[in-house]
């Protein structure tokens, strides 16, 4: 069981590093075109699938942050 635990921790570390990379790519200065935004959405969705079974709070926090980056931002429109 100790070996499984060490593999699990190693996978969590990889997910933390990968999540950090994808989070950097989510910056509007980096992903400007619609194609880049679609690629980012695919990366975030894939990360979320991989992170779903992790119990590491860092992985879950990154998952939530990344999912927030691909949600459309709502704007308030006032009409007269």
BADRENTOR-708470 format. One line per field, with one value per residue: residue number from 1; residue in three letters; x, y, z of N, C-alpha, C, O, CB in turn. Coordinates in pm, 1 decimal. Glycine has a CB too. Example, Ala and Ser with C-alpha at 12.3 -4.5 7.8 and 13.67 -1.06 7.14 Angstrom:
# residues 2
k = 1;2 $
r = ALA;SER $
n_east = 1319.0;1285.0 $
n_north = -569.0;-225.0 $
n_up = 780.0;708.0 $
ca_east = 1230.0;1367.0 $
ca_north = -450.0;-106.0 $
ca_up = 780.0;714.0 $
c_east = 1320.0;1290.0 $
c_north = -330.0;3.0 $
c_up = 780.0;787.0 $
o_east = 1423.6;1340.9 $
o_north = -331.9;113.8 $
o_up = 846.5;803.9 $
cb_east = 1130.8;1408.4 $
cb_north = -447.3;-59.8 $
cb_up = 904.6;572.5 $
# end
This chain:
# residues 80
k = 1;2;3;4;5;6;7;8;9;10;11;12;13;14;15;16;17;18;19;20;21;22;23;24;25;26;27;28;29;30;31;32;33;34;35;36;37;38;39;40;41;42;43;44;45;46;47;48;49;50;51;52;53;54;55;56;57;58;59;60;61;62;63;64;65;66;67;68;69;70;71;72;73;74;75;76;77;78;79;80 $
r = UNK;UNK;UNK;UNK;UNK;UNK;UNK;UNK;UNK;UNK;UNK;UNK;UNK;UNK;UNK;UNK;UNK;UNK;UNK;UNK;UNK;UNK;UNK;UNK;UNK;UNK;UNK;UNK;UNK;UNK;UNK;UNK;UNK;UNK;UNK;UNK;UNK;UNK;UNK;UNK;UNK;UNK;UNK;UNK;UNK;UNK;UNK;UNK;UNK;UNK;UNK;UNK;UNK;UNK;UNK;UNK;UNK;UNK;UNK;UNK;UNK;UNK;UNK;UNK;UNK;UNK;UNK;UNK;UNK;UNK;UNK;UNK;UNK;UNK;UNK;UNK;UNK;UNK;UNK;UNK $
n_east = 81.8;205.7;351.7;152.7;45.9;265.2;278.9;33.6;71.0;277.8;144.7;-39.9;135.8;225.6;-17.6;-62.1;150.2;89.0;-163.7;-91.4;48.6;-153.4;-319.4;-162.9;-170.9;-431.7;-455.0;-576.4;-396.0;-247.5;-414.9;-577.8;-718.9;-1018.6;-973.3;-761.4;-890.7;-1077.1;-902.4;-793.5;-1022.8;-1060.4;-827.5;-869.6;-1101.0;-1001.2;-808.1;-977.3;-1113.3;-901.7;-832.5;-1050.3;-1064.3;-874.6;-764.4;-619.1;-604.1;-487.9;-494.3;-769.9;-835.6;-702.9;-842.9;-1099.7;-1038.7;-947.6;-1174.8;-1333.1;-1212.7;-1300.1;-1564.6;-1823.1;-1804.1;-2038.2;-2208.9;-2352.6;-2614.2;-2756.4;-3057.9;-3240.0 $
n_north = -119.8;118.5;181.9;242.3;470.7;644.9;664.9;783.7;1034.0;1131.4;1154.6;1351.5;1567.2;1601.9;1675.4;1919.3;2072.7;2063.3;2183.6;2441.7;2524.3;2522.8;2713.4;2943.4;2962.8;3037.5;3306.3;3614.0;3752.7;3556.4;3360.7;3456.0;3429.1;3282.9;3011.9;2950.5;2986.0;2778.7;2560.4;2596.4;2550.6;2278.8;2176.6;2250.4;2104.0;1842.5;1840.9;1867.6;1624.4;1448.7;1541.3;1490.8;1267.7;1311.7;1367.5;1571.0;1892.0;2107.5;2035.2;2022.5;2290.4;2416.9;2297.9;2410.6;2683.2;2678.6;2584.9;2805.2;2986.4;2933.1;2979.8;3177.2;3528.7;3729.2;4020.4;4321.1;4476.9;4780.5;4916.9;5189.1 $
n_up = 0.0;58.8;-165.3;-351.8;-236.8;-264.1;-541.0;-591.0;-464.8;-625.4;-870.7;-799.3;-763.7;-1027.2;-1144.0;-1012.8;-1113.9;-1389.8;-1388.5;-1308.7;-1536.5;-1733.1;-1621.4;-1648.1;-1924.1;-1957.2;-1944.1;-2076.5;-2236.3;-2349.0;-2466.1;-2722.9;-2964.0;-3109.0;-3168.9;-2999.1;-2753.4;-2766.6;-2765.4;-2512.7;-2356.3;-2409.9;-2290.8;-2022.3;-1966.6;-1997.3;-1793.9;-1573.9;-1579.9;-1520.4;-1268.0;-1112.7;-942.3;-753.0;-419.5;-326.7;-199.4;-334.6;-602.0;-640.8;-596.1;-809.7;-1017.8;-982.1;-1022.5;-1287.3;-1423.7;-1385.0;-1554.7;-1810.4;-1818.9;-1951.3;-1919.5;-1766.0;-1865.9;-1761.2;-1910.5;-1973.4;-2064.1;-2200.4 $
ca_east = 0.0;291.6;389.4;36.2;40.3;369.7;238.2;-75.9;130.8;351.1;44.3;-91.5;237.8;219.9;-140.7;-41.6;235.9;13.5;-267.0;-26.0;78.5;-278.3;-366.8;-86.6;-221.7;-566.7;-447.4;-624.7;-281.7;-192.0;-518.1;-650.1;-805.8;-1121.5;-913.2;-684.9;-986.8;-1131.0;-796.5;-787.7;-1138.7;-1030.9;-725.5;-933.0;-1189.7;-918.2;-751.2;-1084.5;-1135.0;-790.1;-828.4;-1175.1;-1046.9;-769.1;-804.9;-526.7;-676.1;-425.9;-546.4;-910.0;-838.7;-666.8;-956.2;-1204.2;-990.4;-944.3;-1312.3;-1381.7;-1154.7;-1366.0;-1704.8;-1840.0;-1826.1;-2162.8;-2202.8;-2479.3;-2649.8;-2865.2;-3126.7;-3326.6 $
ca_north = 0.0;236.0;215.4;305.9;605.6;729.0;689.0;880.0;1165.4;1175.0;1198.5;1480.3;1669.1;1625.4;1750.5;2056.9;2140.1;2076.7;2284.3;2572.7;2558.3;2554.1;2839.6;3050.2;2972.7;3092.0;3452.2;3673.6;3794.3;3437.4;3299.0;3569.3;3394.3;3182.3;2877.4;2933.3;2970.7;2641.6;2469.7;2611.8;2480.9;2134.7;2147.7;2261.1;1988.1;1723.6;1851.3;1841.7;1479.7;1385.0;1587.6;1458.4;1164.7;1349.0;1419.5;1678.8;2019.7;2195.0;1991.5;2063.0;2436.1;2446.8;2253.7;2512.4;2805.2;2656.8;2579.2;2942.5;3064.0;2908.6;3019.7;3310.3;3636.3;3797.4;4166.1;4385.8;4571.6;4867.6;4981.7;5299.2 $
ca_up = 0.0;63.0;-303.3;-413.8;-181.4;-323.9;-680.2;-582.8;-435.3;-744.7;-968.4;-753.1;-793.7;-1172.1;-1169.3;-965.7;-1211.6;-1513.7;-1364.8;-1311.0;-1676.6;-1802.3;-1565.1;-1714.5;-2061.3;-1957.0;-1944.5;-2202.2;-2317.1;-2414.1;-2550.4;-2780.0;-3076.6;-3077.0;-3173.8;-2874.9;-2644.7;-2776.6;-2720.0;-2366.8;-2300.1;-2417.1;-2188.8;-1890.5;-1950.3;-1977.3;-1659.6;-1478.0;-1576.9;-1449.5;-1129.3;-1043.4;-838.9;-659.5;-288.4;-292.7;-206.3;-435.7;-731.7;-646.5;-609.0;-948.1;-1100.6;-970.6;-1087.3;-1431.8;-1473.8;-1384.9;-1664.6;-1938.5;-1810.9;-2011.2;-1824.2;-1791.5;-1861.3;-1735.8;-2016.7;-1930.2;-2175.9;-2154.5 $
c_east = 86.0;330.7;274.3;23.3;144.6;339.0;127.9;-22.6;207.4;255.2;-15.8;7.6;238.3;95.3;-128.8;43.0;161.3;-94.7;-210.2;5.7;-48.0;-334.4;-292.6;-135.8;-360.3;-569.2;-496.4;-511.0;-222.5;-293.1;-609.2;-750.8;-912.3;-1066.0;-833.3;-778.4;-1049.8;-1028.1;-782.5;-903.4;-1117.5;-930.3;-784.9;-1024.5;-1111.1;-855.5;-857.1;-1115.8;-1025.9;-791.5;-949.3;-1156.8;-939.6;-828.6;-717.2;-599.7;-616.6;-479.5;-691.4;-924.3;-805.1;-779.6;-1065.5;-1163.3;-993.7;-1084.4;-1373.3;-1328.4;-1226.8;-1515.3;-1718.6;-1866.4;-1952.6;-2143.2;-2344.0;-2502.8;-2770.2;-2928.1;-3219.7;-3456.4 $
c_north = 126.0;280.4;285.6;450.2;696.9;758.2;794.2;1021.2;1219.0;1224.1;1333.6;1592.5;1702.7;1707.7;1895.4;2134.1;2164.1;2183.4;2425.0;2617.8;2599.8;2686.7;2957.8;3070.7;3035.7;3244.2;3507.5;3722.5;3677.1;3375.5;3408.3;3529.3;3292.9;3039.5;2849.4;2914.8;2830.7;2539.7;2476.2;2537.0;2329.8;2095.6;2151.5;2141.5;1859.9;1724.1;1816.6;1693.3;1408.5;1419.6;1542.3;1359.4;1197.8;1401.4;1535.3;1812.5;2116.6;2162.4;2036.8;2214.5;2478.3;2409.3;2360.0;2641.7;2791.7;2651.8;2718.9;3024.6;3043.1;2940.4;3157.3;3414.6;3711.9;3948.4;4218.8;4489.8;4651.1;4929.7;5088.6;5297.3 $
c_up = 0.0;-77.4;-376.5;-364.8;-242.7;-470.3;-682.8;-556.0;-554.8;-852.8;-928.5;-783.0;-942.5;-1205.3;-1123.3;-1066.3;-1342.5;-1500.2;-1365.3;-1452.4;-1751.0;-1750.8;-1626.6;-1857.4;-2067.5;-1957.2;-2078.5;-2292.8;-2395.4;-2510.6;-2604.4;-2886.6;-3033.8;-3078.0;-3046.1;-2756.0;-2646.9;-2728.3;-2568.0;-2301.4;-2301.6;-2309.5;-2049.0;-1866.6;-1926.0;-1838.2;-1555.1;-1467.3;-1498.0;-1300.9;-1047.9;-929.7;-736.4;-529.5;-244.5;-305.7;-308.6;-573.9;-746.1;-661.6;-751.8;-1043.6;-1100.0;-1040.9;-1239.0;-1490.6;-1478.5;-1501.6;-1796.3;-1934.9;-1873.9;-1903.4;-1862.9;-1779.2;-1838.7;-1843.7;-1970.3;-2053.6;-2121.1;-2225.6 $
o_east = 44.5;341.5;297.4;-6.7;116.6;370.6;129.0;-67.3;202.8;282.1;-39.5;-32.9;250.3;102.3;-180.9;11.0;169.5;-114.5;-273.2;-8.5;-49.1;-390.9;-353.3;-141.4;-401.8;-676.0;-461.6;-529.2;-155.2;-258.8;-705.8;-857.2;-896.1;-1107.1;-837.2;-748.7;-1073.2;-1062.5;-762.0;-883.7;-1152.6;-946.2;-754.5;-1024.9;-1150.3;-850.0;-829.3;-1141.6;-1054.1;-755.6;-949.1;-1228.1;-916.3;-930.2;-738.0;-652.2;-689.0;-506.8;-731.1;-1014.0;-871.1;-807.7;-1118.2;-1244.1;-1037.4;-1109.1;-1455.4;-1391.7;-1216.3;-1584.0;-1634.4;-1941.4;-1970.4;-2070.0;-2441.3;-2420.9;-2873.0;-2859.1;-3270.7;-3541.9 $
o_north = 229.2;399.7;378.2;540.5;813.5;866.9;883.7;1117.1;1338.7;1324.4;1419.3;1701.5;1819.5;1800.0;1985.2;2248.1;2272.8;2264.1;2517.5;2735.6;2699.8;2764.1;3061.4;3183.7;3082.6;3304.3;3453.5;3732.3;3697.1;3342.1;3448.0;3590.3;3225.0;2956.2;2738.8;2835.7;2771.4;2444.2;2374.0;2467.6;2260.8;1992.5;2065.7;2084.3;1777.7;1620.6;1744.5;1642.4;1318.9;1336.6;1554.8;1367.4;1120.6;1470.8;1591.8;1843.3;2199.6;2252.3;2084.4;2262.0;2565.5;2481.8;2395.6;2702.7;2882.5;2709.0;2748.2;3121.7;3126.9;2929.2;3244.4;3390.9;3752.5;3996.4;4165.6;4579.2;4594.8;4988.0;5078.3;5382.2 $
o_up = -52.7;-105.5;-454.3;-442.8;-270.5;-518.7;-767.3;-618.8;-582.9;-919.0;-1013.7;-823.6;-979.7;-1286.4;-1189.4;-1100.0;-1399.7;-1591.0;-1416.5;-1485.1;-1822.8;-1828.1;-1654.1;-1905.9;-2173.5;-1969.3;-2183.5;-2414.1;-2496.5;-2624.0;-2539.2;-2897.5;-2932.4;-2997.3;-2992.2;-2666.4;-2541.7;-2658.6;-2502.5;-2201.7;-2205.8;-2244.1;-1966.1;-1757.6;-1843.2;-1771.9;-1459.3;-1358.3;-1418.5;-1217.3;-925.4;-829.6;-643.3;-529.8;-137.1;-412.7;-363.6;-653.4;-852.5;-731.2;-808.2;-1139.0;-1205.5;-1110.9;-1309.8;-1596.8;-1565.4;-1543.1;-1885.9;-2036.4;-1852.0;-1808.7;-1977.7;-1692.7;-1892.1;-1865.0;-1932.7;-2137.2;-2009.5;-2200.2 $
cb_east = -92.9;416.5;430.8;-93.3;58.4;507.4;189.7;-175.1;224.1;437.8;-67.3;-121.6;377.8;219.2;-258.6;26.1;362.6;-49.0;-336.6;101.3;144.7;-381.8;-349.9;64.4;-225.7;-641.9;-302.7;-717.9;-174.6;-149.3;-600.7;-553.1;-722.3;-1237.2;-821.5;-592.5;-1096.2;-1172.6;-661.9;-791.2;-1266.1;-976.4;-609.7;-1012.9;-1278.4;-808.5;-695.2;-1209.9;-1141.2;-656.6;-819.2;-1274.4;-1013.6;-676.7;-800.2;-400.2;-676.9;-272.1;-535.6;-983.2;-740.6;-538.5;-1012.5;-1235.1;-848.2;-869.9;-1398.4;-1344.7;-1009.8;-1346.0;-1756.0;-1955.3;-1703.9;-2271.5;-2140.9;-2482.5;-2679.6;-2814.6;-3205.9;-3260.6 $
cb_north = -0.1;207.4;87.8;226.0;601.1;661.2;556.9;838.6;1156.2;1060.3;1092.9;1475.1;1620.5;1490.1;1683.7;2058.2;2057.5;1942.6;2258.0;2569.3;2438.9;2440.0;2840.1;3017.3;2835.3;3040.7;3499.2;3789.7;3857.1;3333.7;3192.5;3666.6;3337.8;3192.7;2863.2;3054.4;3078.9;2609.8;2504.7;2761.5;2517.2;2096.7;2247.7;2393.3;1971.5;1715.7;1993.6;1917.9;1424.1;1427.4;1738.0;1403.3;1034.0;1454.3;1309.1;1675.1;2085.2;2180.9;1836.9;2015.9;2501.1;2373.1;2118.0;2540.3;2837.8;2528.1;2486.3;3009.1;3028.6;2764.6;3020.1;3309.6;3731.8;3748.4;4224.9;4449.5;4498.2;4977.6;4878.2;5433.3 $
cb_up = 120.1;145.8;-380.1;-382.3;-31.7;-311.5;-748.5;-472.6;-313.9;-799.4;-981.7;-602.5;-750.0;-1250.8;-1099.5;-826.0;-1237.6;-1552.9;-1233.0;-1228.8;-1748.4;-1783.2;-1412.7;-1714.6;-2125.3;-1837.8;-1916.4;-2171.3;-2228.2;-2308.9;-2470.6;-2838.2;-3193.5;-3176.4;-3298.3;-2851.0;-2654.5;-2922.7;-2787.7;-2327.1;-2378.0;-2557.2;-2198.7;-1878.5;-2073.4;-2084.8;-1634.6;-1517.2;-1718.8;-1511.6;-1126.1;-1140.9;-903.3;-721.9;-183.7;-384.2;-70.0;-433.9;-746.8;-521.3;-509.9;-986.9;-1049.7;-823.0;-1040.7;-1464.2;-1385.8;-1255.9;-1681.4;-1979.6;-1662.9;-2113.9;-1818.8;-1695.1;-1992.6;-1595.0;-2152.1;-1831.5;-2261.4;-2174.2 $
# end
